[in-house]
Each structure stands twice: as structure tokens, then as C-alpha cells.
Amino acid sequence: MAYEGNRSGAPRRRYGRRKVCRFCADKKATIDYKDIRSLRYFISERGKITPRRISGTCSDHQRKLTEAIKRARNIALLPFTASHSLERGSSQR
């Protein structure tokens, strides 16, 4: 007999607060590729774009956010990966 998760047989329930889109809640907040400080919140330590289920943004703002992060990467405002970070110093070859 295979193990099927929890022993009681009841489905697992997740409890927690529903994440609210930061840009929908605050109408003054805008998504701009030049605003690196606000874009850094949506990028992981390794340089990956944080998914919707973790960041809590709605689908419309997630698309705009992804586009802004990609634009900032293309003009070298944000690193593509963690190894391309500008904070490491200038002792690299």
C-alpha cells in the first residue's frame, strides 16, 4: 500500500493571508525600468524574476514588471545573473 500523504485522509488546507498586488493597492506606484530600487524587490538573489504566486502581483502588473526587468537588464541597469553583479568589485579579469 502506498503512502498517500497525511494519515487522516482529509485534504490539506493552506492557511494564510491572501497576497495583494502592490501596484493595484497603491495607485501611485508605477512600474518603470529606470527605477531599479523597486524592481530589485521582484528579483531573487540569483537574478531570477519572482513568480506571481510568491510576489503577489496580479497578472497584468506581472507582465509589465517582467517587461521592465528585461528592459533594465538589456541596458545593464540590472544583472542577468548573480555572477554578473556589479557589487562584487573591480578585481575581476
ZITAPE-V404734 format. One line per field, one symbol per residue. ss: DSSP state (2 for helix, 1 for strand, 0 for the rest). burial: # if it has 9 or more other ideal C-beta (glycine too) atoms within 8 Angstrom, else .. A space follows every 50 residues. Layout:
BEGIN
ss: ???
burial: ???
END
This chain:
BEGIN
ss: 00000000000000000000022220000000000222222210000010 0222200022222222222222220000000222022200000
burial: ....................###.......#.#.##.##..##...#.#. .#..#.##..##.######.###....##..............
END
